[in-house]
Amino acid sequence: MTGDDSVVLRVAGRPVARYVVRPELPARLSPRPYLHPVTTLAGTAVTELAPADHLHHLGVGVAVPDVEGHNFWGGRTFVRDQGPTELDNHGVQRHAGFQLRDPDGFVAQLRWTAAGGELLRERRTVAATGLTDTAWALDFTFSLTNVTPEPLSIGSPATNGRPGAAYGGFFWRARKEDAVPEVFTAGAEGEAEVHGWCADWLALAGADWTLVFAGATDRTRKDPWFVRTGEYPGVGSSLAHDERLPIAPGDTVVRRIVTVVADGRLGRDGAAALVRKAVSL
């Protein structure tokens, strides 16, 4: 499942995440670099790789189901008036080198290619920072530049006719346990209440761990959250929620997601305090 190249991120000397640079994956999974395993400071894994329910869920990374009709998510493609369909349209995110590589983070260049050509060039910045004795933060920024001579756009199953399925962008496949994890924001709780909303932060709490996600690109750019707990535990940000996201030739789309990774189950006050600290670093 993994190639030879990987980077281990550390907080105060403790390994907390492994970034796989060149995964050896079948085309149907839309091969791409990913973080797995990601762990709490106590060593509890909070990601899954290619689980049986969704083989194309690869830890933490960036996955988009529709870039001008090319699938960079993996699995079937949702086709309007037809539904999920097996297509030979999968793209690949290829690692093109590191600009910076330290024990607590890196800056990498990626090329998004499909059908023999390059569509997007990505600059990915990832950093791990300690917050407390039981929590740390993963700061993940990605910039996507249209390197083609024509406009292109990013879509989702929702923009292609499947309501509620606006996945595509940053995505974290979380640890699956016997009990369904709790999910909540500052003012709501439960998958039905938080899915699709632009909350400042969103927490996912398992048996003995909590993840708190914050969209931190800027004060005006808040993507809706894509949330699943019942079918599987996963949280992402939606680049194309209500409509396709256009990118003109040479233009760049930037998104930053900061995630608190904590041991134990946090309440609202604890989650809010830690995520404020993480975003301000």
Buried (B, 14 or more C-beta within 10 A) or exposed (E): EBBEEBBEBBBEEBBBBBBBBBBEBEEBBBBBBBBBBBBBBEEBBBBBBBBEEBBBBBBBBBBBBBBBBBBBBBBBBBBEEEEEEEEEBBBBBBBEEBEEEEEBBBBBBBBBBBEEEBBBBBBBBBBBBBBEEBBBBBBBBBBBBBBBEEEBBBBBBBBBEBEEBBBBBBBBBBBBEEEBBBBBBBEBEEBEBBBBBBBBBBBBBBEEBBBBBBBBBEEEEBBBBBBBBEEBBBBBBBBBBEEBBEBEEEEBBEBBBBBBBBBBBBEBEBBBBBBEBBBEE
